[in-house]
């Protein structure tokens, strides 16, 4: 690929300070329709029965599949560098607002 083609394909992505801080989440709730995937990120505190969605990401099915692949590849690279990530058992969390998956 020529240098001029590389320059045309570059994307300038900005990250402001507030977004760079990130949002902690220890629960992801995933729903989907025929046209989109909705990922809700929640932070649940022990002993507190109520929690709020801290962030919501809406993706097309194609982008959701690309995200799955990208996360899988990054987990593989992480485990090669740092060892296997152990999957600990999590207590069951009742979700009473419709069909959902959790991660």
C-alpha positions in Angstrom: 0.0 0.0 0.0 1.4 3.4 -0.9 2.1 6.1 1.7 -0.7 8.3 0.3 -3.2 5.5 0.6 -2.2 4.9 4.3 -2.6 8.6 5.0 -6.2 8.6 3.5 -7.2 5.6 5.6 -6.0 6.9 9.0 -8.6 7.9 11.5 -7.9 10.6 14.0 -9.5 9.5 17.3 -9.7 11.9 20.2 -10.1 10.9 23.9 -11.1 13.6 26.3 -10.0 13.4 30.0 -13.5 12.5 31.4 -13.8 9.5 28.9 -10.2 8.5 29.5 -11.0 7.9 33.2 -13.3 5.0 32.2 -16.2 3.5 34.0 -15.9 0.5 36.3 -18.3 -2.4 35.6 -18.6 -5.8 37.2 -21.7 -6.9 35.4 -22.6 -6.7 31.7 -26.2 -7.3 30.6 -26.6 -8.1 26.9 -29.8 -7.9 24.9 -30.4 -8.0 21.2 -33.0 -7.6 18.5 -32.8 -8.5 14.8 -31.0 -5.2 14.1 -28.9 -4.4 17.2 -27.1 -5.6 20.3 -27.4 -3.6 23.5 -24.6 -3.9 26.1 -25.4 -2.4 29.5 -22.5 -2.1 31.9 -23.4 -2.0 35.6 -21.5 -1.7 38.9 -23.1 -3.8 41.6 -22.0 -3.3 45.2 -22.1 -6.2 47.7 -25.2 -6.1 50.0 -26.9 -3.4 48.0 -29.9 -4.8 46.1 -30.2 -1.9 43.6 -27.7 -0.8 40.9 -27.8 1.6 37.9 -26.6 1.1 34.4 -23.4 3.2 34.2 -22.9 2.9 30.4 -24.8 1.6 27.4 -23.3 0.6 24.1 -25.6 -0.1 21.1 -24.0 -2.1 18.2 -25.0 -3.5 14.9 -24.8 -7.3 14.8 -21.8 -7.1 12.5 -20.0 -4.8 15.0 -20.9 -7.0 17.9 -19.3 -10.0 16.1 -16.2 -8.0 15.4 -16.1 -6.9 19.1 -16.4 -10.6 20.2 -13.4 -11.5 17.9 -11.3 -8.5 19.1 -11.9 -9.3 22.8 -11.1 -13.0 22.2 -7.8 -12.1 20.4 -6.9 -9.6 23.2 -7.7 -12.2 26.0 -5.4 -14.7 24.1 -2.6 -12.2 24.0 -3.1 -11.3 27.7 -3.0 -15.0 28.7 0.2 -15.6 26.6 1.9 -12.8 28.4 0.4 -13.2 32.0 -1.0 -16.7 32.3 -4.5 -18.1 32.2 -7.3 -15.9 33.5 -9.1 -18.0 36.1 -12.9 -18.0 35.8 -14.2 -17.7 39.4 -17.7 -18.6 40.3 -20.0 -15.7 40.7 -23.1 -15.6 42.9 -26.4 -15.7 41.0 -27.8 -12.2 40.4 -31.6 -12.1 39.9 -32.4 -10.0 36.8 -36.1 -9.2 36.7 -36.4 -6.9 33.7 -36.9 -9.2 30.8 -34.8 -11.6 28.8 -31.1 -10.9 29.2 -27.7 -12.6 29.2 -24.9 -11.7 31.5 -21.2 -11.7 31.2 
